[in-house]
């Protein structure tokens, strides 16, 4: 089981959205794609934005960064 859960991560990502606005993330797919992209960045040499053990896997780091709001998911229009 993934900790935090997908629903917890979706709540964190959408926490800054005002009532009535479109949520940033509507599906698990968006969470998976965002964390996979961040994990690839970490593999390519980016520094983690959280304190973690040296042997922590990049995907675990990416999930924890998202959970702690250290990274932000943006849509294609904002890029």
TANOR-V696939 format. One record per backbone hydrogen bond with DSSP energy under -0.5 kcal/mol. NH is the residue of the N-H (numbers start at 1). CO is the residue of the C=O. E is the energy in kcal/mol with one decimal. If there is no record, write none. Layout:
# TANOR-V696939
nh={NH/NH}
co={CO/CO}
e={E/E}
This chain:
# TANOR-V696939
nh={9/10/11/12/13/14/15/16/17/21/31/32/33/34/35/36/37/38/39/40/41/42/43/44/45/46/56/61/62/63/64/65/66/67/68/69/70/71/74/78/79}
co={5/6/7/8/9/10/12/13/14/18/27/28/29/30/31/32/33/34/35/36/37/38/39/40/42/41/53/57/58/59/60/61/62/63/64/66/65/65/72/75/75}
e={-2.3/-2.6/-1.9/-2.0/-2.6/-2.2/-1.0/-0.5/-1.4/-2.1/-1.1/-2.7/-2.8/-2.2/-2.5/-2.3/-2.3/-2.2/-2.5/-2.1/-1.8/-2.2/-2.4/-2.1/-1.4/-2.4/-1.6/-2.0/-2.5/-2.4/-2.1/-2.6/-2.1/-2.4/-2.0/-1.4/-2.9/-0.8/-0.5/-0.8/-1.0}
